[in-house]
């Protein structure tokens, strides 16, 4: 008589909550996981920017986009839900966006949306529904290293979105899946076509989801009724001399050259914006170079901050080529950065994101730039920049 060994119970499929915007990337990410055998639940956050009319040139953030996500889910055989998140979006993304511009800063709201909604609110919903993981269509990778989960750049450097993910809570990385991290865009579209997804050739969205035409100032005034930062004021040179009159500080950002309307022997660029005095400081391109910067409290995507003086690469804008630097974390959570070579147009409000090779170490909003002697760069003829540790315009708000 023979006795058969007991058969182990088959492992249950992994339960994955898949964020779906209605675009091709998130659709293919969810579809690839479903094809692999994961148990997928698709969810679309209905944000403030989803229009009341289905007619829009945008690839996402329309009512049509919600229908596109629903069709993909139906095609792949998994459920799809729409979650109202308009008020959270207003409070966590739109309001900080307005406050930053009115305060003379240039914010990067996509990072706040990722932090508070896609990897904040949605991760909470994943917990509530018993999902094992949260998947999105971002081009990035997560790998488990010796010290824990690590956020890495995408294989396709031209599509890498790790910069926009630098404020994602570190604890979330252990449960995040980026199915597109090893793919190029043409491969993603090919998968979409192979899987019969109607969005496989859908155009990509551009600019901010809530400002489709790129006119931030017009959107703030006309759509939201914002009046702060809209009053005309002086253009000043570095010595404090008045050169002309600007249209309102929300129309300008550090480094800007076009649209100033100033006659000068050499092209002038915006060097700083002084919201207190409603002034825009301008000067030659060479004056944009900065020796370093100070950040708001850093969101470190690692168990502990790097040692003082650690060598890193730093990106100070989405399309900025990473610059070699040294970082000096402060006790209050902020950090000072010293570039190996001066970098142009360090812009308060934009993200400073730290890298070491392929790994994204974390990021924070830029508080102010530093001159060669380590002093904060003056805002408009000598007014001091915000002191170290001052609250940033882009604040971290916990999900309730």
C-alpha positions as CSV (number, residue, x, y, z in Angstrom):
1,X,0.0,0.0,0.0
2,X,1.4,3.4,-1.0
3,X,0.6,6.7,0.7
4,X,0.6,9.8,-1.5
5,X,2.2,12.8,-0.1
6,X,-0.4,15.5,0.8
7,X,-0.8,18.1,-1.9
8,X,0.0,21.6,-0.7
9,X,-2.8,24.1,-1.1
10,X,-2.2,26.3,-4.1
11,X,-1.1,29.8,-3.2
12,X,-3.9,32.3,-3.7
13,X,-3.4,35.0,-6.4
14,X,-1.9,38.2,-5.3
15,X,-4.6,40.9,-4.7
16,X,-3.6,44.1,-6.4
17,X,-5.3,47.5,-6.4
18,X,-4.4,49.1,-9.7
19,X,-4.6,52.9,-10.1
20,X,-6.1,53.7,-13.6
21,X,-6.1,57.2,-15.0
22,X,-7.6,56.2,-18.4
23,X,-4.3,56.5,-20.2
24,X,-2.3,53.8,-21.9
25,X,0.4,53.4,-19.2
26,X,-1.9,52.6,-16.3
27,X,-4.1,50.4,-18.5
28,X,-1.2,48.3,-19.7
29,X,0.2,48.0,-16.2
30,X,-3.1,46.6,-14.9
31,X,-3.6,44.4,-17.9
32,X,-0.1,42.8,-17.6
33,X,-0.7,42.0,-14.0
34,X,-4.1,40.5,-14.8
35,X,-2.5,38.4,-17.6
36,X,0.1,37.1,-15.1
37,X,-2.7,35.8,-12.9
38,X,-2.9,38.5,-10.2
39,X,-6.4,39.3,-8.8
40,X,-6.8,42.9,-10.0
41,X,-9.2,45.6,-8.8
42,X,-9.1,48.8,-10.9
43,X,-9.7,52.1,-9.4
44,X,-9.9,55.6,-10.8
45,X,-9.6,58.7,-8.6
46,X,-12.1,61.3,-9.8
47,X,-10.1,64.4,-9.1
48,X,-11.2,68.1,-9.4
49,X,-9.6,68.2,-12.9
50,X,-12.0,65.7,-14.4
51,X,-14.2,67.9,-16.6
52,X,-18.0,67.9,-16.7
53,X,-17.9,67.5,-20.4
54,X,-16.4,64.4,-22.2
55,X,-15.0,66.6,-25.0
56,X,-11.4,67.4,-24.2
57,X,-8.0,67.1,-26.0
58,X,-6.4,65.6,-23.0
59,X,-5.5,61.9,-22.7
60,X,-6.5,61.8,-19.0
61,X,-8.6,63.8,-16.5
62,X,-11.8,63.8,-18.5
63,X,-15.0,61.8,-18.1
64,X,-14.0,59.9,-21.3
65,X,-10.9,58.8,-19.5
66,X,-12.9,57.2,-16.7
67,X,-14.9,55.4,-19.4
68,X,-11.6,54.3,-21.1
69,X,-10.4,52.8,-17.8
70,X,-13.7,51.0,-17.3
71,X,-13.5,49.5,-20.8
72,X,-10.0,48.2,-20.2
73,X,-11.1,46.6,-16.9
74,X,-14.1,45.0,-18.7
75,X,-11.8,43.7,-21.5
76,X,-9.4,42.2,-19.0
77,X,-12.1,40.7,-16.8
78,X,-11.6,42.6,-13.5
79,X,-13.8,45.0,-11.6
80,X,-13.3,48.8,-11.8
81,X,-14.5,51.5,-9.4
82,X,-14.4,55.3,-9.4
83,X,-13.5,57.0,-6.1
84,X,-14.6,60.6,-5.6
85,X,-11.4,62.5,-4.5
86,X,-12.2,66.1,-5.5
87,X,-12.0,67.6,-2.0
88,X,-8.8,65.8,-1.1
89,X,-7.3,67.0,-4.4
90,X,-8.3,70.5,-3.7
91,X,-6.9,70.5,-0.2
92,X,-3.7,68.5,-0.8
93,X,-2.7,69.6,-4.3
94,X,-4.6,72.7,-5.5
95,X,-4.4,74.8,-2.4
96,X,-0.6,74.3,-1.9
97,X,-0.2,75.0,-5.6
98,X,-2.0,78.4,-5.2
99,X,-0.2,79.2,-1.9
100,X,3.2,78.5,-3.5
101,X,2.7,80.7,-6.5
102,X,1.2,83.5,-4.4
103,X,4.3,83.3,-2.2
104,X,6.8,83.6,-5.1
105,X,7.6,79.9,-5.5
106,X,7.2,77.5,-8.4
107,X,5.6,74.3,-7.1
108,X,5.7,70.8,-8.5
109,X,2.2,69.6,-7.8
110,X,2.6,66.1,-9.4
111,X,4.8,65.1,-6.5
112,X,2.1,66.1,-4.0
113,X,-0.6,64.2,-6.0
114,X,1.6,61.1,-5.8
115,X,2.4,61.6,-2.2
116,X,-1.1,62.3,-0.8
117,X,-3.5,60.7,-3.3
118,X,-2.0,57.9,-5.4
119,X,0.3,56.6,-2.7
120,X,-1.5,58.0,0.3
121,X,-5.2,57.8,-0.1
122,X,-5.1,54.8,-2.4
123,X,-2.7,52.9,-0.2
124,X,-5.1,53.4,2.7
125,X,-7.9,52.0,0.4
126,X,-5.7,49.1,-0.4
127,X,-5.4,48.4,3.3
128,X,-9.2,48.7,3.8
129,X,-9.9,46.2,0.9
130,X,-7.3,43.7,1.9
131,X,-5.1,44.2,-1.2
132,X,-1.5,43.0,-1.0
133,X,-0.1,45.6,-3.3
134,X,-0.8,48.9,-5.2
135,X,0.2,49.1,-8.9
136,X,0.5,52.2,-11.0
137,X,1.7,52.9,-14.6
138,X,4.7,55.0,-13.5
139,X,8.0,54.4,-15.2
140,X,10.2,53.5,-12.2
141,X,11.3,50.3,-10.4
142,X,11.3,49.0,-6.8
143,X,13.8,46.4,-5.7
144,X,14.5,44.9,-2.3
145,X,18.1,45.7,-1.3
146,X,20.0,44.8,1.8
147,X,18.6,47.8,3.7
148,X,15.0,47.4,2.4
149,X,12.9,48.4,-0.6
150,X,14.5,50.9,-2.9
151,X,13.1,53.2,-5.6
152,X,15.2,53.0,-8.8
153,X,15.1,54.8,-12.0
154,X,13.2,53.2,-15.0
155,X,15.3,51.3,-17.5
156,X,14.1,53.8,-20.1
157,X,15.9,57.0,-19.0
158,X,13.7,59.1,-21.3
159,X,10.5,58.1,-19.5
160,X,11.9,57.8,-15.9
161,X,9.5,59.2,-13.4
162,X,11.4,58.6,-10.2
163,X,11.7,62.4,-9.7
164,X,8.0,62.7,-9.4
165,X,7.9,59.8,-6.9
166,X,10.4,61.2,-4.5
167,X,7.8,62.2,-1.9
168,X,6.1,58.8,-1.8
169,X,6.1,57.6,1.8
170,X,9.0,55.2,2.4
171,X,6.7,52.6,4.0
172,X,4.7,52.4,0.8
173,X,7.6,51.1,-1.3
174,X,7.3,47.6,0.2
175,X,3.9,47.2,-1.4
176,X,4.2,49.1,-4.6
177,X,4.4,47.5,-8.1
178,X,5.6,49.3,-11.2
179,X,5.0,46.9,-14.1
180,X,6.4,49.3,-16.7
181,X,9.7,49.9,-15.0
182,X,11.6,47.7,-17.3
183,X,9.8,48.6,-20.5
184,X,10.1,51.3,-23.1
185,X,7.1,53.3,-24.3
186,X,6.9,51.5,-27.7
187,X,6.9,48.2,-25.9
188,X,4.1,49.4,-23.6
189,X,2.0,50.4,-26.6
190,X,2.8,47.0,-28.3
191,X,1.5,45.2,-25.2
192,X,-1.6,47.3,-25.3
193,X,-2.3,46.4,-28.9
194,X,-1.5,42.7,-28.3
195,X,-4.0,42.7,-25.4
196,X,-6.7,44.4,-27.4
197,X,-6.8,47.5,-25.2
198,X,-8.7,50.4,-26.9
199,X,-6.3,52.9,-25.4
200,X,-3.1,51.4,-26.9
201,X,-2.5,54.3,-29.3
202,X,-4.0,57.1,-27.1
203,X,-1.9,60.3,-27.0
204,X,0.1,61.1,-23.9
205,X,-1.1,63.9,-21.6
206,X,1.1,67.0,-21.3
207,X,1.5,69.7,-18.6
208,X,-0.4,69.6,-15.4
209,X,-3.7,67.6,-15.4
210,X,-5.6,70.7,-14.2
211,X,-3.9,73.2,-16.5
212,X,-4.1,71.6,-19.9
213,X,-3.0,74.8,-21.8
214,X,0.0,75.4,-19.6
215,X,-1.2,78.9,-18.6
216,X,-0.9,78.6,-14.9
217,X,-1.5,82.3,-14.1
218,X,-4.6,82.4,-16.3
219,X,-5.9,79.2,-14.6
220,X,-5.3,80.6,-11.2
221,X,-7.1,83.9,-11.9
222,X,-9.9,82.8,-14.2
223,X,-10.8,79.3,-12.9
224,X,-10.0,79.7,-9.2
225,X,-10.5,83.4,-8.7
226,X,-7.0,83.8,-7.2
227,X,-6.1,87.4,-6.5
228,X,-2.8,87.0,-4.5
229,X,0.3,87.7,-6.6
230,X,-1.7,89.3,-9.4
231,X,-0.9,93.0,-8.6
232,X,1.6,94.8,-10.8
233,X,4.9,95.6,-9.1
234,X,8.5,96.6,-9.7
235,X,11.2,94.8,-11.8
236,X,14.4,95.4,-9.9
237,X,18.0,94.8,-10.8
238,X,20.5,93.3,-8.3
239,X,21.2,96.7,-6.8
240,X,17.6,97.4,-6.2
241,X,17.1,99.9,-9.0
242,X,13.7,99.8,-10.7
243,X,13.7,98.8,-14.3
244,X,10.1,98.5,-15.1
245,X,6.7,97.1,-14.0
246,X,5.7,93.4,-13.9
247,X,2.2,92.0,-14.4
248,X,2.0,90.1,-11.0
249,X,4.5,87.7,-9.5
250,X,2.4,84.6,-10.4
251,X,3.5,85.2,-14.1
252,X,7.2,84.6,-13.4
253,X,9.6,81.9,-12.3
254,X,13.3,81.8,-11.6
255,X,15.3,81.5,-14.8
256,X,12.6,82.9,-17.0
257,X,13.8,85.1,-19.9
258,X,10.8,85.4,-22.3
259,X,7.9,87.7,-21.6
260,X,9.7,90.2,-19.3
261,X,9.2,93.1,-21.7
262,X,12.4,94.8,-20.5
263,X,15.0,96.5,-22.8
264,X,18.6,95.9,-21.8
265,X,22.1,95.6,-23.4
266,X,22.0,91.9,-22.6
267,X,19.2,89.4,-22.1
268,X,17.7,89.6,-18.6
269,X,16.5,86.6,-16.6
270,X,14.4,86.3,-13.4
271,X,16.8,85.8,-10.5
272,X,14.4,85.9,-7.6
273,X,10.8,86.7,-6.7
274,X,10.2,88.7,-3.5
275,X,6.6,88.2,-2.6
276,X,6.8,90.4,0.5
277,X,7.7,93.4,-1.7
278,X,5.8,92.2,-4.7
279,X,9.1,92.5,-6.7
280,X,10.8,90.5,-9.4
281,X,14.6,90.7,-9.4
282,X,16.2,90.3,-12.8
283,X,19.8,90.1,-14.0
284,X,22.2,88.4,-16.5
285,X,22.2,84.7,-17.1
286,X,25.5,84.3,-15.2
287,X,23.9,85.5,-12.0
288,X,21.6,82.4,-12.0
289,X,24.5,80.1,-11.0
290,X,24.2,78.9,-7.4
291,X,26.6,77.1,-5.1
292,X,24.0,75.1,-3.3
293,X,20.6,75.1,-1.7
294,X,18.6,74.4,1.4
295,X,15.5,72.1,1.4
296,X,12.4,71.7,3.4
297,X,12.3,68.5,5.5
298,X,13.4,65.6,3.3
299,X,11.4,62.5,2.6
300,X,14.2,59.9,2.7
301,X,13.4,56.7,0.8
302,X,15.9,54.8,2.9
303,X,16.0,53.7,6.6
304,X,18.1,56.7,7.7
305,X,19.5,59.9,6.1
306,X,23.0,59.7,4.5
307,X,25.9,60.8,6.6
308,X,26.9,64.5,6.5
309,X,28.9,65.3,3.4
310,X,27.8,62.1,1.6
311,X,28.3,62.3,-2.2
312,X,25.1,62.2,-4.2
313,X,23.6,63.3,-7.5
314,X,20.9,65.9,-7.4
315,X,18.1,66.9,-9.7
316,X,16.6,70.3,-9.1
317,X,14.0,70.1,-11.9
318,X,12.2,67.3,-13.7
319,X,14.4,67.6,-16.8
320,X,17.6,68.7,-15.0
321,X,20.7,66.6,-15.7
322,X,21.7,65.2,-12.3
323,X,24.6,67.2,-10.7
324,X,27.2,65.9,-8.4
325,X,26.9,67.3,-4.9
326,X,27.3,66.7,-1.2
327,X,24.4,66.6,1.2
328,X,24.4,67.7,4.8
329,X,21.2,66.6,6.6
330,X,20.0,68.9,9.4
331,X,18.5,67.9,12.8
332,X,15.2,69.5,11.8
333,X,14.8,67.2,8.8
334,X,15.9,69.7,6.2
335,X,19.2,69.4,4.3
336,X,21.9,71.6,2.8
337,X,23.2,70.7,-0.6
338,X,26.6,71.8,-2.0
339,X,27.1,71.4,-5.7
340,X,30.5,70.3,-7.0
341,X,29.9,72.8,-9.8
342,X,27.5,75.8,-9.7
343,X,24.0,75.0,-11.0
344,X,21.7,77.5,-12.7
345,X,18.2,78.6,-11.7
346,X,17.7,76.9,-8.3
347,X,14.0,77.5,-7.9
348,X,12.2,77.7,-4.5
349,X,9.2,75.3,-4.6
350,X,10.7,72.9,-7.1
351,X,11.9,69.5,-5.9
352,X,15.4,68.7,-5.0
353,X,15.7,64.9,-5.5
354,X,18.7,62.9,-4.4
355,X,20.2,59.9,-6.3
356,X,23.1,57.5,-5.9
357,X,23.5,55.7,-9.2
358,X,20.2,54.2,-10.1
359,X,18.7,54.6,-6.7
360,X,16.4,57.5,-5.7
361,X,17.3,58.4,-2.1
362,X,14.5,60.8,-1.5
363,X,13.5,64.4,-2.1
364,X,12.1,67.7,-0.7
365,X,10.9,71.1,-1.8
366,X,13.7,73.7,-2.3
367,X,13.5,76.4,0.3
368,X,16.2,78.7,-1.1
369,X,19.4,78.8,-3.0
370,X,22.9,79.4,-1.5
371,X,25.5,81.8,-2.8
372,X,29.2,80.8,-3.0
373,X,29.8,82.0,0.6
374,X,27.0,79.8,2.0
375,X,24.6,82.7,2.6
376,X,21.0,82.5,1.4
377,X,20.6,84.4,-1.9
378,X,18.9,87.7,-1.3
379,X,15.4,88.2,-2.6
380,X,15.2,91.6,-4.2
381,X,17.8,94.1,-3.2
382,X,18.8,92.7,0.1
383,X,15.7,91.2,1.7
384,X,16.8,88.0,3.5
385,X,15.6,84.7,2.2
386,X,13.6,82.4,4.5
387,X,15.7,81.1,7.4
388,X,16.8,77.5,7.6
389,X,13.9,75.4,8.9
390,X,11.2,77.9,7.9
391,X,8.0,76.2,6.8
392,X,8.0,75.3,3.1
393,X,5.3,76.4,0.8
394,X,4.8,72.8,-0.2
395,X,3.9,71.1,3.1
396,X,3.5,67.5,4.0
397,X,-0.1,66.8,5.1
398,X,-1.0,63.4,6.6
399,X,-3.9,61.5,5.1
400,X,-6.8,61.4,7.5
